[in-house]
Amino acid sequence: MAGDVAPDELPSPDAERPEPLAVAASHPDLAEITDRQLSRGRGPIFDVVLDRRTLSCDDILVETRWPEAVSDMLRRGVRCFTTSPHLNPPVLVTLTLYGVTPKSLGPDRLALVSLLLAQGSATMSNAQQYDDVHRTAAQLQEAVEARAVVDQAKGILMHALGCDADEAFAEMRRISQTRHVKLTALAQRIVGDQGLR
C-alpha cells in the first residue's frame, strides 16, 4: 500500500506536474515505485491526480499506459494495482494498493480503499488547516506587538516634542522614510532608549 498527498490544484496543460506534500508506503519496494514515478513526473499517480478518478490494472503484464512504471512494478513483484483519489479541500490524497497476483484486488478491496482515503484526507486536511491557523495567529501576534511598540514610541515623542499623536506619528514616518529604517525598527529604537541619533 502506498499513498501521497498533493495540493488541490489542477495545473494548466503547460504547467509542471503537481508535487506531493507527503508520501508514505508500507514497504520499501513500494516506496521505490512511487519515488520513481515522482522523479519521472509521470505514471498512474499523476494521472489519478490530474483526472480525479480511480485507475486500476488487473494484470500489469498487459498494461501499456505506463511502461516505465509497469517495469518498476514487475521488478518488485507487483502484478496488479489500483490507485484512487479522495478530495478533501484543500488536500487531495491518493492511495495505491498493490497485489502480487493478477486480479487479486477485487471489488471487496475498494471499500477498504474508500475508508482509508477518507480518514487519510481528513487527517491531512485538518493538519493543513491547523498550520494555516497557527501561521495566521503568529502573524497577528507579531502585528499586535509591533503596534504596541509604535504606540509607545508615539507616546514618548508626544511627551518629548509636546505634540499630539498624529504629529508624533507623522514625525516617526518622516524619520523612517528619510533614514530608510522600518517604522517598527525606529519605534523599537525610541522605546529602547537609544534615541534618534
Secondary structure, DSSP 8 states (H G I E B T S, - for coil): -EEEEEES----TTS-----SEEEESSHHHHHHHHHHHHHT-SHHHHHHHHTS-EEES-GGG--S-HHHHHHHHHTT--EEEEEEEEETTEEEEEEEEESSTT-S-HHHHHHHHHHHHHHHHHHHHHHHHHHHHHHHHHHHHHHHHHHHHHHHHHHHHHHHT--HHHHHHHHHHHHHHTT--HHHHHHHHHTT-TT-
